[in-house]
Amino acid sequence: MTHFEYRTRGTCSKLISLDLDGERVHNVKFVGGCDGNLKAISSLVEGLTIDEITDKVSGIRCGVKNTSCGDQLAQALRAARQAQSAV
């Protein structure tokens, strides 16, 4: 299992921490943001694949912002996949 951290941009949350087991995502944690909603997202995505998650949350906006914590999770997963393949 590989641990990955991603600094978010444009959201109330500041950091996303997660573990990858191949393409499966585990232990997603957000630092900052709406605690209950982000705990729910973390619980709902536990064990899903990168593609399953990004298909669901990529492009979601929060109010007038061009992104959201879900969209930032999709970006974090893409970056994690890219970092994993570069090794």
N, CA, C and O atoms as a GROMACS GRO file, in nm:
protein
  348
    1MET      N    1   0.085  -0.117   0.000
    1MET     CA    2   0.000   0.000   0.000
    1MET      C    3   0.089   0.124   0.000
    1MET      O    4   0.190   0.129   0.071
    2THR      N    5   0.052   0.223  -0.081
    2THR     CA    6   0.129   0.346  -0.094
    2THR      C    7   0.049   0.462  -0.037
    2THR      O    8  -0.069   0.479  -0.068
    3HIS      N    9   0.114   0.543   0.047
    3HIS     CA   10   0.050   0.660   0.106
    3HIS      C   11   0.074   0.781   0.016
    3HIS      O   12   0.182   0.795  -0.042
    4PHE      N   13  -0.027   0.867   0.004
    4PHE     CA   14  -0.016   0.985  -0.081
    4PHE      C   15  -0.085   1.102  -0.013
    4PHE      O   16  -0.190   1.084   0.050
    5GLU      N   17  -0.028   1.222  -0.025
    5GLU     CA   18  -0.090   1.344   0.025
    5GLU      C   19  -0.098   1.446  -0.087
    5GLU      O   20  -0.008   1.457  -0.170
    6TYR      N   21  -0.208   1.521  -0.088
    6TYR     CA   22  -0.233   1.618  -0.194
    6TYR      C   23  -0.281   1.748  -0.131
    6TYR      O   24  -0.377   1.748  -0.054
    7ARG      N   25  -0.215   1.857  -0.163
    7ARG     CA   26  -0.258   1.990  -0.117
    7ARG      C   27  -0.367   2.041  -0.211
    7ARG      O   28  -0.346   2.055  -0.331
    8THR      N   29  -0.483   2.067  -0.154
    8THR     CA   30  -0.597   2.110  -0.234
    8THR      C   31  -0.584   2.256  -0.275
    8THR      O   32  -0.507   2.332  -0.217
    9ARG      N   33  -0.660   2.293  -0.377
    9ARG     CA   34  -0.663   2.431  -0.426
    9ARG      C   35  -0.809   2.473  -0.444
    9ARG      O   36  -0.888   2.403  -0.507
   10GLY      N   37  -0.843   2.589  -0.388
   10GLY     CA   38  -0.976   2.646  -0.410
   10GLY      C   39  -1.087   2.587  -0.326
   10GLY      O   40  -1.204   2.606  -0.357
   11THR      N   41  -1.053   2.516  -0.219
   11THR     CA   42  -1.156   2.459  -0.131
   11THR      C   43  -1.125   2.492   0.015
   11THR      O   44  -1.015   2.537   0.048
   12CYS      N   45  -1.222   2.469   0.101
   12CYS     CA   46  -1.202   2.490   0.244
   12CYS      C   47  -1.106   2.387   0.302
   12CYS      O   48  -1.030   2.418   0.393
   13SER      N   49  -1.110   2.265   0.250
   13SER     CA   50  -1.013   2.166   0.294
   13SER      C   51  -0.876   2.204   0.240
   13SER      O   52  -0.865   2.263   0.132
   14LYS      N   53  -0.773   2.170   0.313
   14LYS     CA   54  -0.637   2.210   0.275
   14LYS      C   55  -0.552   2.093   0.227
   14LYS      O   56  -0.454   2.114   0.154
   15LEU      N   57  -0.588   1.971   0.267
   15LEU     CA   58  -0.504   1.855   0.236
   15LEU      C   59  -0.591   1.731   0.229
   15LEU      O   60  -0.687   1.716   0.305
   16ILE      N   61  -0.556   1.642   0.136
   16ILE     CA   62  -0.621   1.511   0.128
   16ILE      C   63  -0.510   1.407   0.144
   16ILE      O   64  -0.408   1.411   0.076
   17SER      N   65  -0.533   1.315   0.235
   17SER     CA   66  -0.440   1.205   0.262
   17SER      C   67  -0.512   1.076   0.226
   17SER      O   68  -0.629   1.058   0.259
   18LEU      N   69  -0.440   0.986   0.157
   18LEU     CA   70  -0.504   0.859   0.117
   18LEU      C   71  -0.400   0.752   0.094
   18LEU      O   72  -0.281   0.781   0.080
   19ASP      N   73  -0.445   0.628   0.091
   19ASP     CA   74  -0.360   0.514   0.060
   19ASP      C   75  -0.412   0.447  -0.066
   19ASP      O   76  -0.533   0.437  -0.087
   20LEU      N   77  -0.320   0.401  -0.149
   20LEU     CA   78  -0.354   0.326  -0.269
   20LEU      C   79  -0.299   0.184  -0.258
   20LEU      O   80  -0.182   0.163  -0.225
   21ASP      N   81  -0.385   0.089  -0.287
   21ASP     CA   82  -0.346  -0.051  -0.300
   21ASP      C   83  -0.372  -0.086  -0.446
   21ASP      O   84  -0.479  -0.134  -0.481
   22GLY      N   85  -0.271  -0.062  -0.529
   22GLY     CA   86  -0.292  -0.073  -0.673
   22GLY      C   87  -0.384   0.040  -0.717
   22GLY      O   88  -0.348   0.157  -0.704
   23GLU      N   89  -0.501   0.005  -0.767
   23GLU     CA   90  -0.601   0.104  -0.809
   23GLU      C   91  -0.707   0.128  -0.702
   23GLU      O   92  -0.792   0.215  -0.718
   24ARG      N   93  -0.704   0.052  -0.593
   24ARG     CA   94  -0.804   0.065  -0.486
   24ARG      C   95  -0.764   0.172  -0.386
   24ARG      O   96  -0.647   0.183  -0.348
   25VAL      N   97  -0.862   0.252  -0.345
   25VAL     CA   98  -0.840   0.366  -0.257
   25VAL      C   99  -0.886   0.332  -0.115
   25VAL      O  100  -0.994   0.277  -0.094
   26HIS      N  101  -0.801   0.368  -0.018
   26HIS     CA  102  -0.831   0.341   0.123
   26HIS      C  103  -0.790   0.460   0.209
   26HIS      O  104  -0.704   0.540   0.171
   27ASN      N  105  -0.852   0.470   0.325
   27ASN     CA  106  -0.812   0.565   0.430
   27ASN      C  107  -0.808   0.710   0.384
   27ASN      O  108  -0.714   0.782   0.416
   28VAL      N  109  -0.909   0.753   0.308
   28VAL     CA  110  -0.914   0.892   0.264
   28VAL      C  111  -0.946   0.981   0.384
   28VAL      O  112  -1.041   0.956   0.458
   29LYS      N  113  -0.865   1.085   0.401
   29LYS     CA  114  -0.887   1.181   0.510
   29LYS      C  115  -0.865   1.321   0.455
   29LYS      O  116  -0.769   1.346   0.383
   30PHE      N  117  -0.956   1.411   0.490
   30PHE     CA  118  -0.945   1.551   0.452
   30PHE      C  119  -0.903   1.631   0.575
   30PHE      O  120  -0.948   1.602   0.686
   31VAL      N  121  -0.819   1.731   0.556
   31VAL     CA  122  -0.782   1.824   0.662
   31VAL      C  123  -0.852   1.956   0.632
   31VAL      O  124  -0.832   2.015   0.526
   32GLY      N  125  -0.935   2.001   0.725
   32GLY     CA  126  -1.015   2.121   0.705
   32GLY      C  127  -1.143   2.086   0.632
   32GLY      O  128  -1.168   1.971   0.598
   33GLY      N  129  -1.223   2.188   0.607
   33GLY     CA  130  -1.347   2.168   0.533
   33GLY      C  131  -1.463   2.126   0.620
   33GLY      O  132  -1.454   2.133   0.743
   34CYS      N  133  -1.571   2.083   0.560
   34CYS     CA  134  -1.695   2.044   0.628
   34CYS      C  135  -1.680   1.903   0.684
   34CYS      O  136  -1.696   1.805   0.610
   35ASP      N  137  -1.651   1.892   0.810
   35ASP     CA  138  -1.613   1.766   0.873
   35ASP      C  139  -1.709   1.651   0.843
   35ASP      O  140  -1.665   1.545   0.798
   36GLY      N  141  -1.836   1.670   0.866
   36GLY     CA  142  -1.932   1.560   0.846
   36GLY      C  143  -1.942   1.517   0.701
   36GLY      O  144  -1.941   1.398   0.671
   37ASN      N  145  -1.950   1.613   0.610
   37ASN     CA  146  -1.960   1.580   0.468
   37ASN      C  147  -1.835   1.509   0.419
   37ASN      O  148  -1.844   1.414   0.341
   38LEU      N  149  -1.719   1.552   0.464
   38LEU     CA  150  -1.595   1.491   0.418
   38LEU      C  151  -1.573   1.354   0.478
   38LEU      O  152  -1.513   1.267   0.414
   39LYS      N  153  -1.621   1.332   0.600
   39LYS     CA  154  -1.617   1.197   0.657
   39LYS      C  155  -1.708   1.105   0.577
   39LYS      O  156  -1.676   0.988   0.556
   40ALA      N  157  -1.822   1.158   0.532
   40ALA     CA  158  -1.915   1.079   0.452
   40ALA      C  159  -1.851   1.041   0.318
   40ALA      O  160  -1.859   0.926   0.276
   41ILE      N  161  -1.788   1.138   0.251
   41ILE     CA  162  -1.720   1.108   0.125
   41ILE      C  163  -1.615   1.000   0.147
   41ILE      O  164  -1.608   0.903   0.071
   42SER      N  165  -1.535   1.016   0.252
   42SER     CA  166  -1.430   0.917   0.281
   42SER      C  167  -1.488   0.778   0.299
   42SER      O  168  -1.432   0.681   0.249
   43SER      N  169  -1.598   0.770   0.370
   43SER     CA  170  -1.662   0.641   0.394
   43SER      C  171  -1.719   0.582   0.264
   43SER      O  172  -1.706   0.462   0.240
   44LEU      N  173  -1.780   0.666   0.184
   44LEU     CA  174  -1.844   0.618   0.061
   44LEU      C  175  -1.743   0.570  -0.044
   44LEU      O  176  -1.775   0.483  -0.124
   45VAL      N  177  -1.623   0.626  -0.045
   45VAL     CA  178  -1.525   0.588  -0.148
   45VAL      C  179  -1.431   0.476  -0.103
   45VAL      O  180  -1.353   0.426  -0.183
   46GLU      N  181  -1.437   0.438   0.023
   46GLU     CA  182  -1.347   0.335   0.076
   46GLU      C  183  -1.355   0.207  -0.007
   46GLU      O  184  -1.462   0.148  -0.023
   47GLY      N  185  -1.240   0.165  -0.060
   47GLY     CA  186  -1.231   0.040  -0.134
   47GLY      C  187  -1.266   0.049  -0.282
   47GLY      O  188  -1.249  -0.048  -0.356
   48LEU      N  189  -1.314   0.165  -0.327
   48LEU     CA  190  -1.346   0.181  -0.469
   48LEU      C  191  -1.217   0.204  -0.548
   48LEU      O  192  -1.112   0.232  -0.490
   49THR      N  193  -1.226   0.191  -0.679
   49THR     CA  194  -1.109   0.216  -0.763
   49THR      C  195  -1.098   0.365  -0.795
   49THR      O  196  -1.194   0.441  -0.778
   50ILE      N  197  -0.981   0.405  -0.840
   50ILE     CA  198  -0.959   0.544  -0.881
   50ILE      C  199  -1.063   0.585  -0.985
   50ILE      O  200  -1.123   0.692  -0.972
   51ASP      N  201  -1.085   0.503  -1.086
   51ASP     CA  202  -1.181   0.537  -1.191
   51ASP      C  203  -1.323   0.546  -1.139
   51ASP      O  204  -1.398   0.636  -1.180
   52GLU      N  205  -1.363   0.456  -1.051
   52GLU     CA  206  -1.498   0.461  -0.995
   52GLU      C  207  -1.521   0.593  -0.922
   52GLU      O  208  -1.627   0.654  -0.934
   53ILE      N  209  -1.422   0.637  -0.848
   53ILE     CA  210  -1.435   0.761  -0.772
   53ILE      C  211  -1.432   0.882  -0.864
   53ILE      O  212  -1.518   0.970  -0.854
   54THR      N  213  -1.333   0.888  -0.952
   54THR     CA  214  -1.321   1.006  -1.039
   54THR      C  215  -1.443   1.021  -1.130
   54THR      O  216  -1.485   1.133  -1.160
   55ASP      N  217  -1.500   0.911  -1.175
   55ASP     CA  218  -1.620   0.918  -1.258
   55ASP      C  219  -1.736   0.982  -1.182
   55ASP      O  220  -1.820   1.050  -1.243
   56LYS      N  221  -1.742   0.962  -1.052
   56LYS     CA  222  -1.852   1.013  -0.971
   56LYS      C  223  -1.834   1.158  -0.927
   56LYS      O  224  -1.931   1.233  -0.922
   57VAL      N  225  -1.710   1.200  -0.895
   57VAL     CA  226  -1.692   1.330  -0.829
   57VAL      C  227  -1.617   1.435  -0.911
   57VAL      O  228  -1.613   1.552  -0.872
   58SER      N  229  -1.557   1.394  -1.021
   58SER     CA  230  -1.483   1.489  -1.103
   58SER      C  231  -1.577   1.595  -1.160
   58SER      O  232  -1.684   1.564  -1.212
   59GLY      N  233  -1.536   1.721  -1.149
   59GLY     CA  234  -1.614   1.831  -1.206
   59GLY      C  235  -1.722   1.888  -1.117
   59GLY      O  236  -1.786   1.986  -1.154
   60ILE      N  237  -1.745   1.830  -0.999
   60ILE     CA  238  -1.844   1.884  -0.907
   60ILE      C  239  -1.794   2.019  -0.856
   60ILE      O  240  -1.677   2.034  -0.822
   61ARG      N  241  -1.884   2.116  -0.850
   61ARG     CA  242  -1.849   2.249  -0.802
   61ARG      C  243  -1.913   2.273  -0.666
   61ARG      O  244  -2.016   2.212  -0.634
   62CYS      N  245  -1.854   2.361  -0.588
   62CYS     CA  246  -1.907   2.400  -0.457
   62CYS      C  247  -1.950   2.547  -0.467
   62CYS      O  248  -1.866   2.637  -0.469
   63GLY      N  249  -2.080   2.570  -0.475
   63GLY     CA  250  -2.129   2.706  -0.488
   63GLY      C  251  -2.074   2.770  -0.614
   63GLY      O  252  -2.086   2.714  -0.723
   64VAL      N  253  -2.014   2.887  -0.600
   64VAL     CA  254  -1.959   2.959  -0.717
   64VAL      C  255  -1.815   2.920  -0.747
   64VAL      O  256  -1.757   2.967  -0.845
   65LYS      N  257  -1.757   2.835  -0.663
   65LYS     CA  258  -1.619   2.791  -0.685
   65LYS      C  259  -1.612   2.700  -0.807
   65LYS      O  260  -1.709   2.631  -0.839
   66ASN      N  261  -1.499   2.698  -0.874
   66ASN     CA  262  -1.481   2.612  -0.991
   66ASN      C  263  -1.446   2.469  -0.955
   66ASN      O  264  -1.427   2.386  -1.044
   67THR      N  265  -1.438   2.439  -0.827
   67THR     CA  266  -1.401   2.306  -0.780
   67THR      C  267  -1.477   2.276  -0.651
   67THR      O  268  -1.556   2.358  -0.605
   68SER      N  269  -1.454   2.160  -0.596
   68SER     CA  270  -1.513   2.120  -0.468
   68SER      C  271  -1.417   2.021  -0.403
   68SER      O  272  -1.318   1.981  -0.464
   69CYS      N  273  -1.447   1.981  -0.282
   69CYS     CA  274  -1.362   1.880  -0.217
   69CYS      C  275  -1.368   1.748  -0.293
   69CYS      O  276  -1.266   1.679  -0.304
   70GLY      N  277  -1.484   1.713  -0.347
   70GLY     CA  278  -1.494   1.592  -0.428
   70GLY      C  279  -1.410   1.602  -0.554
   70GLY      O  280  -1.340   1.508  -0.590
   71ASP      N  281  -1.418   1.716  -0.622
   71ASP     CA  282  -1.339   1.738  -0.743
   71ASP      C  283  -1.190   1.736  -0.709
   71ASP      O  284  -1.110   1.683  -0.786
   72GLN      N  285  -1.152   1.793  -0.595
   72GLN     CA  286  -1.012   1.790  -0.554
   72GLN      C  287  -0.967   1.647  -0.523
   72GLN      O  288  -0.852   1.612  -0.548
   73LEU      N  289  -1.058   1.564  -0.470
   73LEU     CA  290  -1.025   1.423  -0.448
   73LEU      C  291  -0.996   1.356  -0.582
   73LEU      O  292  -0.900   1.279  -0.593
   74ALA      N  293  -1.076   1.384  -0.683
   74ALA     CA  294  -1.052   1.328  -0.816
   74ALA      C  295  -0.915   1.371  -0.868
   74ALA      O  296  -0.841   1.290  -0.924
   75GLN      N  297  -0.881   1.498  -0.849
   75GLN     CA  298  -0.750   1.547  -0.893
   75GLN      C  299  -0.638   1.481  -0.814
   75GLN      O  300  -0.533   1.448  -0.870
   76ALA      N  301  -0.659   1.462  -0.684
   76ALA     CA  302  -0.558   1.396  -0.600
   76ALA      C  303  -0.536   1.253  -0.648
   76ALA      O  304  -0.422   1.206  -0.651
   77LEU      N  305  -0.642   1.184  -0.684
   77LEU     CA  306  -0.630   1.046  -0.729
   77LEU      C  307  -0.558   1.036  -0.863
   77LEU      O  308  -0.479   0.944  -0.886
   78ARG      N  309  -0.584   1.131  -0.951
   78ARG     CA  310  -0.512   1.132  -1.079
   78ARG      C  311  -0.362   1.156  -1.056
   78ARG      O  312  -0.278   1.092  -1.118
   79ALA      N  313  -0.332   1.250  -0.965
   79ALA     CA  314  -0.191   1.277  -0.933
   79ALA      C  315  -0.125   1.158  -0.867
   79ALA      O  316  -0.009   1.128  -0.895
   80ALA      N  317  -0.198   1.088  -0.781
   80ALA     CA  318  -0.144   0.970  -0.713
   80ALA      C  319  -0.116   0.860  -0.814
   80ALA      O  320  -0.013   0.793  -0.808
   81ARG      N  321  -0.208   0.841  -0.908
   81ARG     CA  322  -0.188   0.740  -1.012
   81ARG      C  323  -0.065   0.773  -1.096
   81ARG      O  324   0.015   0.685  -1.127
   82GLN      N  325  -0.050   0.898  -1.131
   82GLN     CA  326   0.064   0.941  -1.211
   82GLN      C  327   0.195   0.920  -1.132
   82GLN      O  328   0.294   0.875  -1.188
   83ALA      N  329   0.194   0.954  -1.004
   83ALA     CA  330   0.314   0.936  -0.921
   83ALA      C  331   0.348   0.789  -0.908
   83ALA      O  332   0.465   0.752  -0.908
   84GLN      N  333   0.245   0.705  -0.896
   84GLN     CA  334   0.266   0.561  -0.884
   84GLN      C  335   0.327   0.503  -1.011
   84GLN      O  336   0.415   0.418  -1.005
   85SER      N  337   0.281   0.550  -1.125
   85SER     CA  338   0.332   0.495  -1.252
   85SER      C  339   0.471   0.548  -1.285
   85SER      O  340   0.543   0.488  -1.365
   86ALA      N  341   0.511   0.659  -1.224
   86ALA     CA  342   0.643   0.716  -1.248
   86ALA      C  343   0.753   0.642  -1.171
   86ALA      O  344   0.871   0.658  -1.200
   87VAL      N  345   0.711   0.564  -1.073
   87VAL     CA  346   0.810   0.492  -0.988
   87VAL      C  347   0.858   0.367  -1.057
   87VAL      O  348   0.941   0.295  -1.001
   0.00000   0.00000   0.00000
